[in-house]
Amino acid sequence: MATMMTTMTTGLLLLLLAGVTVSRVVDLDKRVYKGVPCDKKDHKYHVRLRTVDAKGNTFASGGSLISKQWILTAGHNVEPGETVTAILGFHPAETKGKEVIIIDQPIRYSDPDGPHDLMLLKLPDADHGFPFARLTVCSNTPKITDTVQIAGIGATGADATGLKGGDLKTTLHCGNTEVVQCEKICNTASSFYNKNEQLICYQKPDVDTSKGDSGGGVEFKGMIYGVHIRGSIYACDRPASAIKICDLKYKKWINGNTGLKIL
């Protein structure tokens, strides 16, 4: 994976106009703030998701193609009753992408303590020819102070107060950030918040996620170790977080549903 500039991050101001694709109006849905365009060789597995609700509102988010037929993403990216389209191969920009309508119901991770913000989407056809992510090796998980890379199509700015804002990007942007201790997260207003989620957290003074990045993979040494789920509406003021997919319960759930063998 190419080394990215760490002086930049990304962000997104929600566009609440009819017919405009927006990210969800929840604190969970974030994008890379002030990022730089991803290297053409990197993050080819990144999937752009487009969901449409019963009122015709359209929302944008991300995910990772982890095998020929399975996309791993955040649970809150698709609400019950919404239609989902996955755009495969949109990065790099010169690649001829493909829009695929998801037919099967999403598979959501849930424990006796309730849902966790993790979801699998199944493609109707595995014969699409687009690359998927390298199989994660859980013996090499990122540690505190390690550098990880985040990616998304969110906007790349913030106002004078630090509020993230701007339009969605048409190209994938990346930024390097640093693994930190997870703070106590209090977001009980979200139906997807669960205090028992196992997380990776990351923060850097000049790198952050932003609205719309939800579901994107958190990379370490070219492999996905997290699914980005939440951050702040203000740039760089607190750590962002991702579901830690090498946690035993998540790993077993992914393997059991997809047939992968994450070890």
MARVONU-353230 format. One record per residue: residue number from 1; residue in one letter; x, y, z of N, C-alpha, C in turn. Coordinates in pm, whole numbers, always signed. Layout:
N
{NUM; "A"; {X; Y; Z}; {X; Y; Z}; {X; Y; Z}}
...
% end
This chain:
263
{1; "M"; {+84; -119; +0}; {+0; +0; +0}; {+87; +124; +0}}
{2; "A"; {+58; +216; -88}; {+141; +334; -99}; {+131; +419; +27}}
{3; "T"; {+243; +485; +63}; {+242; +574; +179}; {+166; +701; +146}}
{4; "M"; {+72; +739; +235}; {-12; +855; +209}; {+36; +974; +291}}
{5; "M"; {+10; +1096; +243}; {+39; +1216; +319}; {-46; +1214; +445}}
{6; "T"; {+17; +1241; +559}; {-57; +1239; +684}; {-96; +1378; +730}}
{7; "T"; {-77; +1476; +643}; {-115; +1612; +678}; {-254; +1647; +629}}
{8; "M"; {-327; +1547; +579}; {-458; +1575; +523}; {-560; +1474; +570}}
{9; "T"; {-692; +1513; +576}; {-803; +1426; +617}; {-928; +1464; +539}}
{10; "T"; {-1049; +1400; +562}; {-1167; +1435; +481}; {-1294; +1464; +563}}
{11; "G"; {-1396; +1537; +513}; {-1520; +1568; +585}; {-1637; +1598; +493}}
{12; "L"; {-1764; +1604; +545}; {-1881; +1618; +458}; {-1994; +1693; +525}}
{13; "L"; {-2045; +1797; +459}; {-2165; +1866; +504}; {-2285; +1801; +439}}
{14; "L"; {-2381; +1758; +520}; {-2499; +1690; +465}; {-2577; +1784; +374}}
{15; "L"; {-2619; +1730; +260}; {-2702; +1806; +168}; {-2844; +1755; +183}}
{16; "L"; {-2931; +1835; +238}; {-3066; +1790; +269}; {-3168; +1835; +164}}
{17; "L"; {-3121; +1849; +42}; {-3210; +1889; -66}; {-3266; +1767; -135}}
{18; "A"; {-3389; +1773; -178}; {-3454; +1659; -243}; {-3373; +1617; -365}}
{19; "G"; {-3356; +1485; -380}; {-3288; +1432; -497}; {-3137; +1433; -488}}
{20; "V"; {-3079; +1484; -378}; {-2935; +1489; -364}; {-2889; +1373; -279}}
{21; "T"; {-2785; +1302; -323}; {-2732; +1191; -246}; {-2658; +1245; -125}}
{22; "V"; {-2695; +1197; -7}; {-2634; +1245; +116}; {-2591; +1126; +200}}
{23; "S"; {-2512; +1156; +303}; {-2481; +1053; +402}; {-2583; +1064; +513}}
{24; "R"; {-2596; +961; +595}; {-2704; +957; +693}; {-2687; +1063; +801}}
{25; "V"; {-2801; +1117; +847}; {-2800; +1221; +947}; {-2787; +1156; +1084}}
{26; "V"; {-2675; +1094; +1107}; {-2643; +1036; +1237}; {-2496; +1058; +1261}}
{27; "D"; {-2456; +1062; +1388}; {-2317; +1088; +1421}; {-2226; +974; +1379}}
{28; "L"; {-2285; +861; +1340}; {-2205; +745; +1305}; {-2141; +755; +1168}}
{29; "D"; {-2202; +828; +1075}; {-2167; +815; +933}; {-2059; +915; +893}}
{30; "K"; {-1936; +872; +873}; {-1824; +962; +855}; {-1744; +937; +727}}
{31; "R"; {-1663; +1039; +689}; {-1578; +1033; +569}; {-1438; +1087; +599}}
{32; "V"; {-1340; +1061; +512}; {-1202; +1103; +535}; {-1186; +1253; +513}}
{33; "Y"; {-1154; +1329; +619}; {-1145; +1474; +616}; {-1008; +1520; +568}}
{34; "K"; {-1008; +1602; +462}; {-885; +1652; +399}; {-794; +1540; +353}}
{35; "G"; {-852; +1440; +292}; {-771; +1329; +240}; {-712; +1364; +104}}
{36; "V"; {-627; +1277; +57}; {-569; +1291; -77}; {-617; +1173; -160}}
{37; "P"; {-622; +1187; -292}; {-667; +1075; -375}; {-586; +948; -347}}
{38; "C"; {-655; +837; -332}; {-587; +710; -306}; {-503; +670; -426}}
{39; "D"; {-394; +603; -400}; {-312; +547; -507}; {-397; +451; -590}}
{40; "K"; {-372; +448; -718}; {-452; +365; -809}; {-441; +216; -775}}
{41; "K"; {-333; +178; -709}; {-312; +36; -677}; {-382; -6; -548}}
{42; "D"; {-425; +93; -469}; {-477; +64; -336}; {-629; +71; -329}}
{43; "H"; {-686; -2; -235}; {-829; +4; -203}; {-919; -25; -323}}
{44; "K"; {-872; -110; -413}; {-957; -146; -527}; {-1081; -223; -485}}
{45; "Y"; {-1078; -279; -366}; {-1192; -354; -313}; {-1302; -263; -256}}
{46; "H"; {-1273; -132; -247}; {-1370; -41; -186}; {-1497; -34; -272}}
{47; "V"; {-1610; -45; -206}; {-1740; -44; -273}; {-1817; +81; -230}}
{48; "R"; {-1874; +147; -327}; {-1962; +260; -294}; {-2105; +207; -286}}
{49; "L"; {-2172; +237; -176}; {-2309; +192; -156}; {-2406; +308; -172}}
{50; "R"; {-2517; +281; -237}; {-2623; +381; -253}; {-2754; +318; -206}}
{51; "T"; {-2817; +377; -106}; {-2943; +325; -55}; {-3053; +428; -79}}
{52; "V"; {-3175; +376; -101}; {-3290; +463; -125}; {-3403; +419; -32}}
{53; "D"; {-3458; +516; +42}; {-3566; +482; +135}; {-3702; +494; +67}}
{54; "A"; {-3808; +469; +144}; {-3944; +467; +89}; {-3988; +603; +36}}
{55; "K"; {-3926; +711; +85}; {-3962; +846; +40}; {-3879; +891; -80}}
{56; "G"; {-3788; +805; -124}; {-3703; +840; -239}; {-3574; +910; -202}}
{57; "N"; {-3548; +925; -72}; {-3422; +986; -30}; {-3307; +889; -55}}
{58; "T"; {-3196; +943; -104}; {-3081; +862; -139}; {-2965; +892; -45}}
{59; "F"; {-2895; +784; +0}; {-2785; +798; +93}; {-2661; +727; +40}}
{60; "A"; {-2545; +783; +68}; {-2418; +726; +23}; {-2336; +677; +141}}
{61; "S"; {-2268; +565; +122}; {-2178; +512; +224}; {-2077; +421; +156}}
{62; "G"; {-2001; +346; +235}; {-1897; +261; +179}; {-1900; +119; +231}}
{63; "G"; {-1818; +36; +173}; {-1805; -102; +216}; {-1682; -163; +153}}
{64; "S"; {-1655; -288; +188}; {-1538; -358; +135}; {-1581; -491; +75}}
{65; "L"; {-1538; -516; -48}; {-1559; -645; -111}; {-1456; -742; -54}}
{66; "I"; {-1501; -833; +36}; {-1407; -921; +106}; {-1395; -1059; +39}}
{67; "S"; {-1483; -1087; -55}; {-1472; -1208; -137}; {-1547; -1180; -267}}
{68; "K"; {-1556; -1278; -354}; {-1624; -1254; -481}; {-1771; -1214; -463}}
{69; "Q"; {-1832; -1258; -353}; {-1976; -1239; -341}; {-2020; -1163; -215}}
{70; "W"; {-1926; -1120; -130}; {-1966; -1061; -3}; {-1904; -924; +19}}
{71; "I"; {-1989; -831; +65}; {-1947; -697; +103}; {-1963; -682; +254}}
{72; "L"; {-1859; -633; +319}; {-1862; -608; +463}; {-1877; -458; +484}}
{73; "T"; {-1973; -419; +568}; {-2001; -277; +587}; {-2059; -254; +727}}
{74; "A"; {-2094; -129; +754}; {-2155; -93; +883}; {-2304; -122; +881}}
{75; "G"; {-2357; -168; +993}; {-2498; -204; +1000}; {-2593; -89; +976}}
{76; "H"; {-2556; +32; +1019}; {-2648; +145; +1006}; {-2654; +202; +865}}
{77; "N"; {-2572; +149; +774}; {-2574; +200; +636}; {-2701; +163; +561}}
{78; "V"; {-2768; +58; +604}; {-2891; +14; +536}; {-3000; -4; +642}}
{79; "E"; {-3103; +77; +632}; {-3218; +64; +722}; {-3317; -36; +663}}
{80; "P"; {-3398; -100; +748}; {-3500; -195; +698}; {-3590; -129; +594}}
{81; "G"; {-3614; -200; +484}; {-3703; -151; +380}; {-3635; -71; +271}}
{82; "E"; {-3508; -39; +286}; {-3438; +39; +184}; {-3384; -53; +74}}
{83; "T"; {-3375; +3; -46}; {-3309; -69; -155}; {-3161; -30; -157}}
{84; "V"; {-3077; -126; -196}; {-2932; -105; -190}; {-2870; -135; -326}}
{85; "T"; {-2787; -44; -374}; {-2708; -67; -495}; {-2561; -57; -458}}
{86; "A"; {-2483; -155; -499}; {-2339; -155; -477}; {-2269; -117; -607}}
{87; "I"; {-2181; -18; -600}; {-2103; +22; -717}; {-1964; -40; -702}}
{88; "L"; {-1938; -141; -782}; {-1810; -212; -777}; {-1711; -148; -874}}
{89; "G"; {-1584; -151; -839}; {-1480; -106; -931}; {-1483; +41; -965}}
{90; "F"; {-1530; +126; -873}; {-1530; +269; -905}; {-1394; +334; -879}}
{91; "H"; {-1304; +261; -816}; {-1165; +307; -796}; {-1070; +203; -854}}
{92; "P"; {-970; +251; -933}; {-946; +390; -972}; {-1049; +442; -1071}}
{93; "A"; {-1048; +573; -1089}; {-1155; +640; -1165}; {-1168; +590; -1308}}
{94; "E"; {-1056; +549; -1368}; {-1062; +505; -1509}; {-1117; +365; -1525}}
{95; "T"; {-1139; +295; -1414}; {-1197; +162; -1421}; {-1346; +172; -1456}}
{96; "K"; {-1392; +85; -1542}; {-1533; +80; -1575}; {-1605; +4; -1466}}
{97; "G"; {-1675; +78; -1379}; {-1743; +17; -1267}; {-1872; -52; -1306}}
{98; "K"; {-1935; -113; -1208}; {-2060; -185; -1233}; {-2154; -164; -1115}}
{99; "E"; {-2278; -129; -1146}; {-2380; -114; -1042}; {-2456; -245; -1028}}
{100; "V"; {-2465; -291; -903}; {-2531; -418; -875}; {-2637; -397; -768}}
{101; "I"; {-2761; -433; -796}; {-2867; -422; -697}; {-2861; -543; -603}}
{102; "I"; {-2858; -515; -473}; {-2856; -622; -373}; {-2998; -677; -357}}
{103; "I"; {-3012; -807; -379}; {-3144; -871; -373}; {-3170; -934; -236}}
{104; "D"; {-3072; -1007; -186}; {-3089; -1075; -56}; {-3093; -974; +58}}
{105; "Q"; {-3162; -1011; +165}; {-3167; -928; +283}; {-3029; -919; +348}}
{106; "P"; {-2994; -801; +401}; {-2865; -789; +470}; {-2857; -885; +588}}
{107; "I"; {-2738; -932; +617}; {-2714; -1015; +734}; {-2647; -926; +839}}
{108; "R"; {-2714; -906; +950}; {-2665; -816; +1054}; {-2610; -896; +1172}}
{109; "Y"; {-2499; -846; +1228}; {-2446; -912; +1346}; {-2531; -874; +1468}}
{110; "S"; {-2570; -975; +1544}; {-2648; -949; +1666}; {-2611; -1052; +1772}}
{111; "D"; {-2597; -1006; +1894}; {-2573; -1088; +2011}; {-2698; -1085; +2099}}
{112; "P"; {-2702; -1166; +2205}; {-2813; -1153; +2301}; {-2825; -1013; +2359}}
{113; "D"; {-2713; -937; +2359}; {-2718; -800; +2412}; {-2766; -700; +2307}}
{114; "G"; {-2802; -747; +2187}; {-2854; -658; +2085}; {-2766; -652; +1962}}
{115; "P"; {-2802; -568; +1864}; {-2724; -559; +1739}; {-2592; -486; +1760}}
{116; "H"; {-2493; -524; +1682}; {-2368; -451; +1672}; {-2363; -390; +1532}}
{117; "D"; {-2286; -285; +1514}; {-2291; -208; +1389}; {-2207; -273; +1280}}
{118; "L"; {-2246; -393; +1241}; {-2172; -470; +1142}; {-2269; -548; +1055}}
{119; "M"; {-2243; -553; +925}; {-2339; -611; +832}; {-2268; -670; +712}}
{120; "L"; {-2326; -776; +657}; {-2281; -836; +531}; {-2388; -821; +425}}
{121; "L"; {-2346; -788; +303}; {-2435; -781; +188}; {-2387; -884; +85}}
{122; "K"; {-2480; -961; +32}; {-2444; -1064; -64}; {-2475; -1019; -206}}
{123; "L"; {-2376; -1026; -293}; {-2397; -995; -433}; {-2472; -1110; -500}}
{124; "P"; {-2562; -1081; -594}; {-2637; -1188; -660}; {-2551; -1273; -752}}
{125; "D"; {-2437; -1221; -794}; {-2352; -1291; -890}; {-2206; -1271; -852}}
{126; "A"; {-2132; -1378; -838}; {-1989; -1368; -804}; {-1901; -1350; -927}}
{127; "D"; {-1957; -1359; -1045}; {-1880; -1353; -1170}; {-1877; -1210; -1223}}
{128; "H"; {-1809; -1121; -1150}; {-1804; -980; -1190}; {-1664; -934; -1226}}
{129; "G"; {-1562; -1006; -1181}; {-1425; -976; -1222}; {-1355; -866; -1144}}
{130; "F"; {-1417; -810; -1041}; {-1354; -703; -965}; {-1273; -761; -849}}
{131; "P"; {-1162; -695; -812}; {-1076; -749; -706}; {-1139; -734; -568}}
{132; "F"; {-1107; -829; -481}; {-1154; -820; -343}; {-1033; -810; -250}}
{133; "A"; {-1061; -780; -125}; {-955; -753; -28}; {-874; -878; +5}}
{134; "R"; {-749; -856; +44}; {-666; -966; +93}; {-726; -1023; +220}}
{135; "L"; {-710; -1153; +240}; {-761; -1217; +361}; {-685; -1164; +483}}
{136; "T"; {-758; -1116; +581}; {-698; -1060; +702}; {-625; -1168; +782}}
{137; "V"; {-507; -1133; +832}; {-429; -1222; +918}; {-435; -1166; +1061}}
{138; "C"; {-509; -1234; +1147}; {-537; -1177; +1279}; {-422; -1191; +1378}}
{139; "S"; {-314; -1256; +1339}; {-196; -1261; +1425}; {-114; -1134; +1416}}
{140; "N"; {-157; -1041; +1331}; {-79; -920; +1306}; {-167; -795; +1316}}
{141; "T"; {-249; -789; +1421}; {-342; -677; +1436}; {-268; -549; +1476}}
{142; "P"; {-319; -433; +1434}; {-253; -306; +1470}; {-260; -280; +1620}}
{143; "K"; {-151; -224; +1672}; {-139; -191; +1814}; {-144; -38; +1832}}
{144; "I"; {-155; +4; +1957}; {-154; +147; +1987}; {-29; +212; +1927}}
{145; "T"; {-47; +325; +1865}; {+52; +408; +1792}; {+82; +357; +1651}}
{146; "D"; {+31; +240; +1612}; {+51; +195; +1474}; {-26; +285; +1377}}
{147; "T"; {+24; +297; +1256}; {-42; +376; +1152}; {-139; +288; +1073}}
{148; "V"; {-263; +334; +1060}; {-363; +266; +978}; {-413; +365; +874}}
{149; "Q"; {-475; +312; +769}; {-523; +398; +661}; {-674; +387; +648}}
{150; "I"; {-738; +502; +633}; {-882; +509; +612}; {-909; +563; +472}}
{151; "A"; {-1027; +530; +418}; {-1058; +571; +281}; {-1206; +601; +267}}
{152; "G"; {-1241; +695; +179}; {-1381; +728; +154}; {-1397; +833; +47}}
{153; "I"; {-1521; +868; +19}; {-1548; +966; -88}; {-1609; +1094; -32}}
{154; "G"; {-1592; +1117; +97}; {-1648; +1237; +160}; {-1574; +1363; +121}}
{155; "A"; {-1628; +1475; +165}; {-1570; +1606; +135}; {-1439; +1624; +210}}
{156; "T"; {-1366; +1729; +176}; {-1229; +1744; +227}; {-1209; +1877; +298}}
{157; "G"; {-1308; +1926; +370}; {-1291; +2053; +438}; {-1370; +2064; +566}}
{158; "A"; {-1349; +2178; +636}; {-1422; +2211; +758}; {-1428; +2362; +768}}
{159; "D"; {-1529; +2415; +842}; {-1539; +2559; +856}; {-1450; +2608; +970}}
{160; "A"; {-1462; +2736; +1005}; {-1375; +2796; +1106}; {-1392; +2733; +1243}}
{161; "T"; {-1507; +2674; +1269}; {-1531; +2609; +1398}; {-1484; +2464; +1401}}
{162; "G"; {-1442; +2413; +1285}; {-1401; +2274; +1276}; {-1509; +2182; +1226}}
{163; "L"; {-1631; +2235; +1202}; {-1741; +2152; +1152}; {-1708; +2105; +1012}}
{164; "K"; {-1712; +1974; +993}; {-1679; +1916; +863}; {-1784; +1954; +760}}
{165; "G"; {-1741; +1983; +636}; {-1838; +2022; +536}; {-1786; +2014; +395}}
{166; "G"; {-1880; +2020; +297}; {-1845; +2013; +157}; {-1921; +1903; +87}}
{167; "D"; {-1901; +1892; -43}; {-1972; +1792; -123}; {-1901; +1658; -121}}
{168; "L"; {-1978; +1553; -149}; {-1919; +1421; -167}; {-1820; +1424; -283}}
{169; "K"; {-1712; +1347; -271}; {-1613; +1338; -377}; {-1650; +1226; -475}}
{170; "T"; {-1605; +1241; -597}; {-1631; +1138; -698}; {-1515; +1041; -707}}
{171; "T"; {-1402; +1074; -642}; {-1287; +985; -639}; {-1259; +944; -495}}
{172; "L"; {-1199; +828; -478}; {-1170; +776; -344}; {-1052; +852; -284}}
{173; "H"; {-1070; +900; -161}; {-964; +970; -89}; {-917; +887; +30}}
{174; "C"; {-787; +898; +60}; {-726; +821; +168}; {-655; +913; +266}}
{175; "G"; {-635; +865; +386}; {-557; +936; +486}; {-501; +839; +589}}
{176; "N"; {-380; +865; +636}; {-318; +783; +739}; {-348; +843; +876}}
{177; "T"; {-381; +758; +971}; {-407; +802; +1106}; {-346; +703; +1204}}
{178; "E"; {-361; +726; +1334}; {-287; +648; +1434}; {-382; +581; +1532}}
{179; "V"; {-355; +455; +1563}; {-436; +381; +1658}; {-415; +437; +1799}}
{180; "V"; {-525; +463; +1868}; {-522; +519; +2004}; {-613; +437; +2094}}
{181; "Q"; {-607; +464; +2224}; {-699; +402; +2318}; {-841; +450; +2288}}
{182; "C"; {-937; +360; +2300}; {-1076; +398; +2276}; {-1132; +469; +2399}}
{183; "E"; {-1194; +585; +2375}; {-1261; +656; +2481}; {-1397; +591; +2507}}
{184; "K"; {-1455; +623; +2622}; {-1591; +577; +2649}; {-1684; +647; +2551}}
{185; "I"; {-1759; +569; +2475}; {-1848; +625; +2372}; {-1991; +626; +2425}}
{186; "C"; {-2049; +743; +2427}; {-2187; +755; +2475}; {-2273; +805; +2360}}
{187; "N"; {-2345; +716; +2297}; {-2427; +754; +2182}; {-2553; +670; +2184}}
{188; "T"; {-2622; +671; +2298}; {-2739; +586; +2315}; {-2855; +629; +2228}}
{189; "A"; {-2846; +747; +2166}; {-2953; +791; +2075}; {-2956; +708; +1948}}
{190; "S"; {-2846; +641; +1919}; {-2839; +559; +1798}; {-2887; +418; +1828}}
{191; "S"; {-2972; +366; +1741}; {-3022; +230; +1759}; {-2913; +126; +1739}}
{192; "F"; {-2798; +168; +1681}; {-2690; +73; +1655}; {-2580; +81; +1759}}
{193; "Y"; {-2593; +171; +1857}; {-2493; +180; +1962}; {-2504; +59; +2054}}
{194; "N"; {-2392; -5; +2082}; {-2389; -118; +2174}; {-2258; -112; +2253}}
{195; "K"; {-2268; -100; +2384}; {-2149; -83; +2468}; {-2057; -205; +2464}}
{196; "N"; {-2107; -317; +2413}; {-2026; -438; +2407}; {-1954; -457; +2273}}
{197; "E"; {-1967; -361; +2183}; {-1892; -368; +2058}; {-1741; -366; +2087}}
{198; "Q"; {-1667; -446; +2013}; {-1521; -446; +2024}; {-1464; -358; +1913}}
{199; "L"; {-1386; -257; +1951}; {-1350; -151; +1859}; {-1200; -132; +1843}}
{200; "I"; {-1163; -75; +1728}; {-1033; -13; +1706}; {-1061; +137; +1695}}
{201; "C"; {-983; +219; +1765}; {-1002; +364; +1758}; {-876; +429; +1702}}
{202; "Y"; {-894; +545; +1639}; {-782; +610; +1571}; {-805; +759; +1567}}
{203; "Q"; {-695; +832; +1577}; {-703; +978; +1580}; {-567; +1037; +1547}}
{204; "K"; {-569; +1151; +1479}; {-449; +1226; +1452}; {-489; +1373; +1441}}
{205; "P"; {-404; +1466; +1484}; {-444; +1606; +1486}; {-492; +1660; +1352}}
{206; "D"; {-445; +1605; +1242}; {-480; +1660; +1111}; {-542; +1556; +1018}}
{207; "V"; {-592; +1446; +1074}; {-654; +1341; +992}; {-781; +1294; +1060}}
{208; "D"; {-889; +1281; +985}; {-1014; +1238; +1045}; {-1105; +1179; +939}}
{209; "T"; {-1209; +1110; +987}; {-1315; +1063; +899}; {-1425; +1169; +894}}
{210; "S"; {-1523; +1149; +806}; {-1630; +1247; +790}; {-1757; +1179; +744}}
{211; "K"; {-1863; +1255; +729}; {-1994; +1202; +693}; {-1989; +1122; +563}}
{212; "G"; {-2038; +998; +568}; {-2047; +915; +449}; {-1945; +804; +439}}
{213; "D"; {-1839; +806; +523}; {-1736; +703; +515}; {-1774; +572; +582}}
{214; "S"; {-1886; +571; +650}; {-1926; +451; +725}; {-1916; +325; +641}}
{215; "G"; {-1863; +219; +701}; {-1853; +91; +633}; {-1723; +67; +563}}
{216; "G"; {-1643; +172; +542}; {-1515; +155; +476}; {-1417; +77; +561}}
{217; "G"; {-1323; +10; +497}; {-1225; -69; +568}; {-1114; +15; +628}}
{218; "V"; {-1071; -22; +749}; {-954; +38; +812}; {-837; -56; +786}}
{219; "E"; {-739; -9; +709}; {-630; -93; +661}; {-506; -82; +748}}
{220; "F"; {-438; -197; +762}; {-307; -202; +826}; {-224; -301; +746}}
{221; "K"; {-112; -253; +693}; {-23; -336; +612}; {-98; -406; +498}}
{222; "G"; {-191; -332; +436}; {-260; -380; +318}; {-376; -474; +344}}
{223; "M"; {-415; -493; +470}; {-528; -579; +504}; {-629; -504; +590}}
{224; "I"; {-755; -548; +585}; {-862; -482; +660}; {-869; -539; +801}}
{225; "Y"; {-862; -449; +900}; {-875; -491; +1040}; {-994; -426; +1110}}
{226; "G"; {-1057; -330; +1043}; {-1171; -264; +1104}; {-1272; -220; +1001}}
{227; "V"; {-1398; -205; +1045}; {-1506; -148; +963}; {-1547; -18; +1029}}
{228; "H"; {-1519; +92; +960}; {-1543; +224; +1020}; {-1692; +246; +1047}}
{229; "I"; {-1723; +291; +1172}; {-1864; +309; +1208}; {-1898; +446; +1262}}
{230; "R"; {-1806; +515; +1330}; {-1846; +642; +1390}; {-1728; +734; +1418}}
{231; "G"; {-1762; +863; +1430}; {-1665; +967; +1462}; {-1740; +1091; +1504}}
{232; "S"; {-1674; +1205; +1501}; {-1734; +1331; +1546}; {-1775; +1418; +1428}}
{233; "I"; {-1867; +1512; +1454}; {-1905; +1607; +1349}; {-1800; +1716; +1334}}
{234; "Y"; {-1711; +1729; +1433}; {-1604; +1828; +1426}; {-1472; +1758; +1397}}
{235; "A"; {-1390; +1823; +1315}; {-1266; +1759; +1269}; {-1168; +1738; +1383}}
{236; "C"; {-1127; +1612; +1399}; {-1013; +1575; +1484}; {-1032; +1604; +1632}}
{237; "D"; {-1158; +1618; +1679}; {-1176; +1653; +1820}; {-1188; +1532; +1912}}
{238; "R"; {-1209; +1412; +1855}; {-1208; +1290; +1935}; {-1184; +1171; +1843}}
{239; "P"; {-1145; +1056; +1899}; {-1113; +941; +1813}; {-1235; +892; +1735}}
{240; "A"; {-1209; +845; +1613}; {-1308; +771; +1537}; {-1294; +624; +1572}}
{241; "S"; {-1394; +543; +1535}; {-1388; +403; +1575}; {-1439; +311; +1466}}
{242; "A"; {-1392; +187; +1475}; {-1428; +82; +1379}; {-1451; -48; +1455}}
{243; "I"; {-1539; -130; +1401}; {-1556; -265; +1455}; {-1428; -344; +1430}}
{244; "K"; {-1377; -409; +1533}; {-1253; -485; +1525}; {-1285; -626; +1474}}
{245; "I"; {-1261; -651; +1346}; {-1309; -776; +1286}; {-1230; -898; +1331}}
{246; "C"; {-1113; -878; +1393}; {-1037; -993; +1443}; {-1083; -1036; +1582}}
{247; "D"; {-1176; -961; +1642}; {-1236; -1012; +1765}; {-1303; -1146; +1734}}
{248; "L"; {-1289; -1244; +1824}; {-1328; -1381; +1794}; {-1474; -1391; +1747}}
{249; "K"; {-1566; -1321; +1814}; {-1708; -1336; +1777}; {-1736; -1282; +1637}}
{250; "Y"; {-1672; -1171; +1600}; {-1693; -1117; +1466}; {-1626; -1205; +1360}}
{251; "K"; {-1507; -1250; +1391}; {-1433; -1335; +1297}; {-1513; -1463; +1267}}
{252; "K"; {-1564; -1527; +1370}; {-1643; -1649; +1351}; {-1770; -1621; +1272}}
{253; "W"; {-1832; -1508; +1297}; {-1955; -1470; +1227}; {-1927; -1447; +1078}}
{254; "I"; {-1820; -1374; +1047}; {-1784; -1350; +907}; {-1751; -1481; +837}}
{255; "N"; {-1667; -1562; +900}; {-1629; -1690; +840}; {-1750; -1780; +817}}
{256; "G"; {-1840; -1785; +917}; {-1956; -1873; +908}; {-2052; -1835; +798}}
{257; "N"; {-2066; -1706; +771}; {-2159; -1661; +669}; {-2100; -1657; +528}}
{258; "T"; {-1971; -1637; +518}; {-1910; -1616; +387}; {-1828; -1734; +337}}
{259; "G"; {-1791; -1823; +428}; {-1703; -1932; +390}; {-1556; -1895; +390}}
{260; "L"; {-1523; -1770; +430}; {-1383; -1731; +441}; {-1317; -1802; +559}}
{261; "K"; {-1186; -1794; +563}; {-1111; -1857; +672}; {-1014; -1757; +733}}
{262; "I"; {-1071; -1650; +791}; {-990; -1553; +863}; {-938; -1621; +989}}
{263; "L"; {-806; -1623; +1008}; {-746; -1695; +1120}; {-692; -1599; +1225}}
% end
